[in-house]
Amino acid sequence: QVQLRESGGGSVQAGGSLRLSCAGSEGTFSNYAMGWFRHAPGNEREYVAAISIRGDYRYYADSVKGRFTISRDNAKNTLYLRMNRLNAEDTAVYSCAGGWVRSVHTVPPSSAYDLWGQGTQVTVSS
C-alpha cells in the first residue's frame, strides 16, 4: 500500500507563498488520483485541490482557485501544492490523499479518498 508523507508547511506572512510536497512510497503512486485537503480548528475538512493520474484534469475549491496550483511528478512519486497570496483563512493542517478512480483523466469525490498522509501545518499571519 502506498504511504504518503507531507512536507513544506510552516509559518508565512499574509501575501506570501509556500509549496507543499507529498512523497509517496514506491509502487503504486501513479495508480491513484491525488488530492489535498485542509482542516482548520472549528471547521470541517475542506477538499482543496485534486489532480488526475495523468495530470490532465485538476479540481480546485472556489476558496483557492487562482491562488493554488496542484501538480504531480509520477516519476518521483511526488505531489505538490503551490500556494500563492496566502491569507489567514488558509491557516490549517494540510493533508495529501490518494483515491482510486476508473479513469486516468478524472478525480474522485472527496469521500472516495482512502490513502492519507499525516498532515503538515500551515500558519498564515496577518
C-alpha positions as CSV (number, residue, x, y, z in Angstrom):
1,Q,0.0,0.0,0.0
2,V,1.2,3.5,-0.8
3,Q,2.4,5.5,2.2
4,L,2.2,9.3,2.0
5,R,4.3,11.9,3.8
6,E,3.8,15.7,3.5
7,S,6.4,18.4,3.9
8,G,6.8,22.1,3.2
9,G,4.4,23.5,5.8
10,G,5.4,26.4,8.0
11,S,4.6,29.9,9.0
12,V,4.3,32.7,6.5
13,Q,3.0,36.3,6.4
14,A,-0.1,37.1,4.6
15,G,0.6,37.6,0.9
16,G,3.4,35.1,0.9
17,S,3.8,31.7,-0.7
18,L,4.6,28.1,0.2
19,R,5.0,24.9,-1.7
20,L,3.8,21.7,-0.1
21,S,5.1,18.3,-1.2
22,C,3.7,14.9,-0.7
23,A,6.1,12.0,-1.2
24,G,4.6,8.6,-1.9
25,S,6.3,5.3,-1.4
26,E,7.3,3.3,-4.4
27,G,5.0,1.1,-6.2
28,T,1.5,2.3,-7.0
29,F,1.6,6.1,-6.6
30,S,0.8,6.6,-10.3
31,N,-2.3,4.4,-9.9
32,Y,-4.1,7.0,-7.8
33,A,-5.7,10.3,-8.3
34,M,-4.3,12.6,-5.7
35,G,-5.8,15.4,-3.7
36,W,-5.0,18.0,-1.0
37,F,-7.3,18.6,1.9
38,R,-7.1,21.0,4.8
39,H,-8.6,21.1,8.2
40,A,-8.8,24.2,10.4
41,P,-10.0,24.1,14.1
42,G,-13.7,24.6,14.2
43,N,-14.2,24.0,10.5
44,E,-15.0,20.9,8.5
45,R,-12.3,19.3,6.4
46,E,-12.1,21.1,3.0
47,Y,-11.3,19.4,-0.3
48,V,-8.8,21.9,-1.6
49,A,-7.5,20.6,-4.9
50,A,-7.1,17.3,-6.8
51,I,-5.3,16.0,-9.9
52,S,-6.0,13.1,-12.1
53,I,-3.5,10.2,-12.6
54,R,-2.3,11.6,-15.9
55,G,-2.2,15.2,-14.6
56,D,-4.6,16.4,-17.3
57,Y,-7.5,17.3,-15.0
58,R,-7.4,19.5,-12.0
59,Y,-10.0,20.4,-9.4
60,Y,-9.9,23.5,-7.1
61,A,-12.1,24.7,-4.4
62,D,-13.5,28.1,-5.1
63,S,-11.7,29.4,-2.0
64,V,-8.3,28.7,-3.6
65,K,-8.9,29.0,-7.3
66,G,-6.4,31.3,-8.9
67,R,-4.0,31.2,-6.0
68,F,-3.2,27.5,-5.6
69,T,-1.7,25.1,-8.2
70,I,-1.6,21.3,-7.8
71,S,0.8,19.2,-9.8
72,R,2.4,15.8,-9.7
73,D,5.5,14.0,-10.9
74,N,4.7,10.3,-11.2
75,A,8.4,9.5,-11.9
76,K,9.3,10.9,-8.5
77,N,6.2,9.7,-6.7
78,T,5.5,13.2,-5.6
79,L,2.5,15.5,-5.4
80,Y,2.8,19.3,-5.0
81,L,0.7,22.2,-4.0
82,R,1.9,25.7,-4.8
83,M,0.1,28.2,-2.6
84,N,0.3,31.9,-3.5
85,R,-1.2,35.1,-2.0
86,L,-1.8,33.3,1.3
87,N,-4.2,34.8,3.8
88,A,-5.2,34.0,7.4
89,E,-8.1,31.9,6.2
90,D,-5.6,29.4,4.7
91,T,-4.3,28.5,8.1
92,A,-4.9,24.8,8.6
93,V,-3.4,21.3,8.6
94,Y,-2.9,20.3,5.0
95,S,-3.1,16.6,4.1
96,C,-2.5,14.8,0.9
97,A,-4.6,11.8,-0.1
98,G,-4.9,9.2,-2.8
99,G,-8.1,7.9,-4.3
100,W,-8.8,5.2,-6.7
101,V,-10.6,6.1,-10.0
102,R,-11.7,4.2,-13.0
103,S,-10.3,6.8,-15.4
104,V,-6.8,8.3,-15.5
105,H,-8.4,11.6,-16.6
106,T,-10.7,12.2,-13.6
107,V,-10.6,12.8,-9.9
108,P,-12.8,11.1,-7.3
109,P,-15.3,12.8,-4.9
110,S,-13.9,13.9,-1.6
111,S,-15.4,10.9,0.1
112,A,-13.5,8.4,-2.1
113,Y,-10.0,9.0,-0.8
114,D,-8.6,6.2,1.3
115,L,-4.9,6.8,1.4
116,W,-3.8,9.6,3.8
117,G,-0.7,11.4,4.9
118,Q,-0.4,12.7,8.5
119,G,-0.6,16.3,7.5
120,T,1.6,19.4,7.7
121,Q,0.7,22.7,9.5
122,V,0.4,25.9,7.5
123,T,0.1,29.1,9.5
124,V,-0.5,32.5,7.9
125,S,-0.1,35.6,10.0
126,S,-1.8,38.8,9.0
